[in-house]
Each structure stands twice: as C-alpha cells, then as structure tokens.
C-alpha cells in the first residue's frame, strides 16, 4: 500500500511559499498588535523563547501555544486552546483551533479518543465558527441579497433593538481535521466554504477540504476499525476537481478551475 498523501508540500511546511502578508492594511479581525510578527520565524520554531525545543517545521504550530501573545496570527487564547489564522489559507477566511492539552501532539484520530479534549475542542471550534461568521458578514454582507433587510434595519433612524437575522453565515463554514495532518500539533480547520485564496494552488489543496479527507469532529471518537482511518491513503488527492457550489467537473485543469471558483465566489457572496 502506498503511504498516506499529504495536502501540502514540503516547501509550504518549510515556509518557502509564504503568502504575501504586505498586501494592505489589516482589519480589526486580524490586527491585534502591529509590532508583533504574524508567523514564527524558523529560529523561533526550532528554539522558542520559552526554552521549548521544536525539532522541525512540522512542530511549528507549537510556537503559538507556547507563547500566544507573541504573534498577530493569534486571534483568541484561553487555557484550553488558541485560535489562529492559517499560515496558508485556502479560503477567504481560514482559521485553526489548537488545543493546549498534553495530548496535542498525537494524531487527531488518537487525540480525540480523550473525551475531555474532544469536548473542549468542540467548544473552541464553535467559537472560531462564530468568529468566521462575523467576519463573513463584515466582509460580504454589503453584497448579499439576503443580508439587505438586516442592513436596512440597522441603518434606519429608528433602528430596532433586535435586528432581523439576515443571512445565516454559519452555514457557509466548513470544519474538520485532515486524515493526514501535515503538522504535528493537533489542529482543527475552520474556514469559509468559498475556497478562493492565492494560497490555493494545487488540486490537493482543494480536494483536502472538499472530500472525505477532511474529517468532521462529529465522527469522533472513531472506532478502531472505522474506515475513516484509511482515507489518507487515497485516492482523495487524485480525484477530479469538482466545484463545491455548482458541481461542475474540471478534471485536473487547476488554472481553469480557479477562474471558475472566483466566478462562483462572486455569485455566492451575492446570495
């Protein structure tokens, strides 16, 4: 049997394909303290100021839990977990939830056998989903047809205390763990479903979030013989590119597919 297939490349893991972080001013959702670095440098990852040693870049997420206040990428921190921006986002909004449990360096299939850890991480994932939903409303609400009654009520001279619900942005979010995580620290992905970002470059990037390779928390804890445990061996990485919204099949034509995703993104945000 071939080995498990990862969703990202060694270059990404080693920080050689970092996204452009100087594209413009950061909004209130992302701006925590302007003088903080967004991501750990290699030296910070290998030997952190807390004197914890991280032997390779696959341990890089540990820097955020070791010193959560050091990085702008950290959006929330408590005694159970930290919530950060993904270094290589695959959608317009993409967060990671990192537990602080002593089981945090296990494969999630094993880590989530701990009922306390699983219960805690579900609470923090819900928190992250609310953060993403709030940012989706801020970013796209002005374009959304179903959001207009809420906007009109909000902007009225006699605005009511209870605004109309508007669009259900929580339904526009996907969550889960990869069957073959590329980083050693347990992390749960929480992202908008649009799949539009400059960091989405390969078919494996897309399929890792739109196929069964992304395992939802609801499936845990897994039975020892659960077939989900074999998902990482493929062929998830080699399947055709199929639009999440219209289901059109693009085969392996990634460039054409990305143009289509951008078009679907524009339609989606206007719903």
C-alpha positions in Angstrom: 0.0 0.0 0.0 1.3 3.5 -0.9 2.0 5.8 2.0 -0.5 8.4 3.2 -0.9 11.5 1.0 -0.5 15.0 2.5 -2.4 18.1 1.4 0.6 20.5 1.4 4.1 20.3 0.1 7.4 20.3 1.9 8.1 23.8 0.6 4.9 25.0 2.4 5.9 23.2 5.6 9.3 24.8 5.5 7.9 28.2 5.0 9.2 28.7 1.4 5.8 29.5 -0.1 4.6 32.1 2.4 1.7 34.2 1.3 2.1 37.9 0.7 1.5 39.5 4.1 2.1 43.1 2.9 -0.9 43.3 0.6 -2.5 46.1 2.6 -3.8 47.2 6.0 -5.2 44.5 8.3 -8.7 44.9 9.6 -10.0 44.6 13.2 -10.5 40.9 12.7 -6.8 40.3 12.1 -5.0 43.3 13.6 -4.0 42.5 17.2 -0.7 44.4 17.8 1.0 45.9 14.8 4.6 45.3 16.1 4.1 41.5 16.5 5.2 39.1 13.8 2.4 37.3 12.1 4.1 33.9 11.9 7.1 32.4 13.8 10.4 32.5 12.2 12.4 29.3 11.8 14.6 30.2 14.7 11.5 30.8 16.9 10.1 27.4 15.8 13.3 25.4 16.5 14.1 27.0 19.8 11.4 29.2 21.3 11.9 31.8 24.0 10.0 29.6 26.4 13.0 27.2 26.1 10.9 24.5 24.5 12.7 22.9 21.5 10.8 22.2 18.3 13.0 19.9 16.1 11.4 20.7 12.8 8.9 22.8 11.0 6.2 20.2 11.4 6.3 21.3 15.1 5.8 24.9 14.1 2.3 25.3 15.5 3.6 24.7 19.0 5.1 28.2 19.0 1.5 29.6 19.1 0.5 27.6 22.2 3.9 28.2 23.9 3.7 32.0 23.6 0.2 33.0 22.3 0.8 36.7 22.9 3.8 36.9 20.6 2.1 36.7 17.2 -0.6 38.7 15.4 -1.9 35.4 13.9 -3.3 34.5 17.3 -6.9 35.8 17.4 -8.0 34.1 20.7 -6.3 32.5 23.6 -7.6 30.8 26.8 -6.5 27.9 29.0 -8.0 25.3 26.6 -6.8 26.4 23.1 -5.6 29.2 20.8 -7.3 30.2 17.6 -5.0 31.5 14.8 -5.1 32.5 11.2 -3.9 29.7 9.0 -0.4 30.5 7.5 -1.5 29.1 4.1 -5.3 29.9 3.9 -7.3 28.0 1.3 -10.4 30.2 1.5 -11.0 33.9 2.0 -11.2 33.2 5.8 -9.3 30.3 7.3 -8.6 29.7 11.0 -7.0 26.9 13.0 -8.0 25.8 16.5 -5.0 24.5 18.5 -5.7 22.7 21.8 -3.3 23.1 24.7 -3.9 19.6 26.0 -1.0 17.3 26.8 -2.3 15.1 24.0 -1.9 17.9 21.5 1.0 16.2 19.6 -0.9 13.0 18.8 -2.6 12.2 15.5 -6.2 13.7 15.9 -7.7 10.2 15.5 -5.9 9.2 18.7 -6.0 12.6 20.5 -9.8 12.7 20.2 -10.2 9.5 22.0 -9.8 11.7 25.1 -13.4 12.8 25.9 -12.3 15.9 27.8 -10.1 17.1 24.9 -12.8 16.4 22.4 -15.4 18.2 24.4 -13.1 21.2 24.9 -12.1 21.4 21.3 -15.7 21.3 20.1 -16.5 24.4 22.3 -13.5 26.3 20.8 -14.4 25.3 17.3 -17.8 26.8 17.8 -16.1 29.9 19.0 -14.0 30.0 15.9 -17.0 29.4 13.7 -18.7 32.5 15.2 -15.6 34.5 14.5 -15.6 33.4 10.9 -19.3 34.1 10.5 -18.9 37.6 11.9 -16.0 38.3 9.5 -18.0 36.9 6.6 -20.8 39.3 7.5 -18.4 42.2 7.8 -16.6 41.4 4.5 -19.5 40.3 2.3 -22.7 41.4 4.0 -23.0 44.5 1.9 -23.1 42.4 -1.3 -25.5 39.7 0.0 -29.2 40.0 -1.1 -30.4 38.0 2.0 -28.5 40.4 4.3 -30.1 43.6 3.0 -33.2 43.6 5.3 -30.8 43.4 8.3 -28.6 46.2 6.9 -31.6 48.4 6.3 -33.0 47.9 9.8 -29.5 48.5 11.3 -29.1 51.8 9.4 -32.6 53.1 10.0 -33.1 56.2 12.1 -35.3 54.2 14.4 -33.2 51.0 14.4 -34.9 48.3 16.4 -33.1 46.7 19.4 -33.5 43.3 17.7 -32.2 43.3 14.1 -33.5 40.8 11.6 -31.3 37.7 11.5 -30.1 38.3 7.9 -28.0 35.7 6.1 -27.0 32.6 8.1 -23.3 32.9 7.7 -22.7 29.9 10.0 -23.9 27.7 7.2 -21.1 29.0 5.0 -18.4 27.4 7.1 -16.7 24.1 6.9 -14.7 22.5 9.7 -12.6 19.3 10.4 -9.2 17.7 10.6 -7.2 16.2 7.8 -6.9 12.5 7.7 -3.1 13.0 7.3 -2.2 16.2 9.1 0.9 18.0 7.8 1.8 19.5 11.2 2.4 17.5 14.4 0.3 19.7 16.7 -3.4 18.8 16.6 -5.3 21.4 14.7 -8.9 21.8 13.5 -9.6 23.8 10.3 -12.4 26.3 10.4 -12.9 28.1 7.1 -15.4 29.7 4.7 -16.6 27.4 2.0 -15.7 29.7 -0.9 -12.2 28.1 -1.5 -10.8 31.3 -3.0 -7.3 32.4 -1.9 -3.9 32.9 -3.6 -2.5 30.0 -1.5 -4.9 27.5 -3.1 -2.5 26.4 -5.9 -2.8 22.6 -6.3 -5.7 20.2 -6.7 -4.7 18.5 -3.4 -5.2 21.9 -1.7 -8.8 22.0 -2.9 -9.6 18.3 -2.5 -8.3 18.2 1.0 -11.2 20.4 2.1 -13.9 19.2 -0.2 -13.6 15.4 0.0 -13.8 12.9 2.9 -10.1 13.7 3.6 -11.5 16.4 5.8 -13.0 14.5 8.8 -15.6 16.4 10.8 -15.5 16.4 14.6 -18.9 14.8 14.7 -17.2 11.5 13.6 -15.1 11.3 16.8 -14.2 9.3 18.7 -13.5 6.7 15.9 -13.8 3.0 16.3 -10.6 1.1 15.9 -11.9 -0.4 12.6 -13.6 2.7 11.3 -12.8 3.0 7.5 -12.2 6.8 8.0 -8.8 5.7 9.4 -7.8 4.7 5.8 -8.9 7.8 4.0 -5.5 9.3 4.0 -4.1 6.6 1.7 -6.2 7.9 -1.2 -7.2 8.3 -3.8 -8.6 11.5 -2.5 -5.6 13.5 -3.8 -6.1 12.3 -7.4 -9.8 12.8 -7.9 -11.3 15.3 -10.3 -11.8 18.9 -9.3 -15.5 19.4 -8.8 -17.0 22.8 -7.9 -18.4 22.8 -4.4 -21.2 25.1 -5.5 -22.4 24.1 -9.0 -20.8 20.6 -9.1 -19.2 21.2 -12.5 -16.3 18.8 -13.1 -13.0 20.3 -14.2 -10.9 17.2 -14.3 -7.3 18.2 -13.4 -7.4 21.7 -15.0 -6.5 23.7 -12.0 -5.9 27.1 -13.7 -9.3 27.0 -15.4 -10.9 25.7 -12.2 -9.5 28.7 -10.2 -11.1 31.1 -12.6 -14.4 29.3 -12.2 -14.1 29.4 -8.4 -13.6 33.2 -8.5 -16.8 33.5 -10.6 -18.7 31.3 -8.2 -17.4 33.2 -5.2 -18.9 36.4 -6.7 -22.3 34.7 -7.1 -22.1 33.1 -3.7 -21.4 36.3 -1.8 -24.4 37.9 -3.5 -26.9 35.3 -2.5 
